[in-house]
């Protein structure tokens, strides 16, 4: 059954689109789509998406700005989990993540609609992804070298 084992090994080594694609690019894309659809991230929401009364009696509400930040944080968490792999494809993903971060920087400086706190926070998440990804990959690689 060596042919079967070779097929399984080669299928496992091929990266899925999700493994090599930097997910924070989705946050960048979502922000730009919302911007093109006319959403102004500088204004407070006219109608919040959520409203709740907290136990303290305070009113809490959330709009699209908060949704973007929460979504970015969830994507950042997944990206950090993906950083624990040390393969050729994880190196490719680090390079692509760096390109996403550079895109955040350029867009923040050049595009008027991107000069918001929401976009800045998404860009900082991208920076954390790049720095954390490299740091985690180095730590995992060191551990692999010490064990093997």
N, C-alpha and C positions, 0 to 999 in steps of 0.2 A: 503494500500500500504506500510506497514512497511517493507515487504520483499524487495521491490524495493529500499526503502531508505537505508536499510542495505547494499544492493549490491552496491549502489552508494558510500556510505561512505567507505566501505572496499576497493573498487577499487581506491578511491582517496588516501587512506592511504598507499597503496603499492608503494614503490619507483620504479620509472622507472630507467633503467640502467643509463640514463643521469643524474638523480638527485643524485645518490649515488656514481657515478664514478668520481674521480678527473680528470678533463679534462687536467690538465697539465701533466698527465701521457702520453697523446697523443704526447705532445711536446718532452718528454723524448724518447718515442718510435720512433718518426719521426727522431730525431737526431741520434739515434742508427742505424736505418735502413740506413740513408744516410751515416753514417760512415762505415757500413758494405759494402755498394755499392761502397766505394772508395772515397767518397767526403772528401776533406781535408779542414776543416773549418779554418785552419790557413792561407791558401793562398787566395789572392784576386782572384775573379772570372776571368777566361780567357775570357769568354763571358758573360757579364751581362744579366740578364733577362729583365731589363728595362733600357732605356736610355731616358733622357729628357733634353732639354735645358730650363733652368729657365728664368724668365723675366729678371733677372740680367745678363743673358748671361752665367752663370756658367753651366757646364755640371754636371748632376746628374745621377748616375747609381745605380742599386741595383741588388744584386745577391742572391744566396741561403741563405747566412748568414743573410741578412736583412729580407728575407722571414720567416726564422725561428723566428727571434725576433718579427716581426709584428704578426705572428701567435700566439706566446706565449703571447703577450700583449692582443690579442683578447680573448684567452682562460682565461687569468687572469681576464679580465673584467666580463666574464660570471661566473667565480667562485665566484667573489665578490658579484654578484647579487644573486647567489645561497645561499650565507651565510646569507641572511636576513631571512631565514626560521628557526624556532626553533622547530625541531621535533627530535625524536629518530634517524631518518635517517640522519639528518644533523650532529649529533654527530659522527655517523659512517663515514660520509664523511670527517669530520675533522681528524679522526684517519687515514683514507686512504691518505689524503693529507699530513699528517705528514710523512707517510711511503714513499710517493713520494719524499718529500724533503730530507729525509735521504738517499734515493737512489741517488739523485742528488749529495749529499755531498760525498758519498762513491765513486761513479763513477768519480767525478771530481778529487779525490785524487788518485785513483787506475788505471783508464784507461787512457792511454797516449793520445788517440784521443779526450778525453773529457776535456783535459786541455786547453780549448780555452776560449776566451772572450764570444763567443756566448753561450757556455754551462754554463759559469758562470752567464751570464745574465738570462738564462732560470732558473737556480737554484735560483737566487735571486727572480725571479717572483714566484717560488714555496714557498719561505720563506714569501713573502708578502701575498700569498694566505693563508698560515697557520696563520700568525699573524693577518692579516686582518679578516680572517674567525672567529677566536676566539673573537677578539674585537667586531666585528659587532654582532655576536651571543649573546655576553654578553649584549651589549647595547639593542638589540631587546628584550631579555628576561627580562631585567630590566623594559623596557617600558611596556611589557605585564603584568608584576607583578603589576606595578603602576596603570594600567588601570583596571585590573580585581580585 
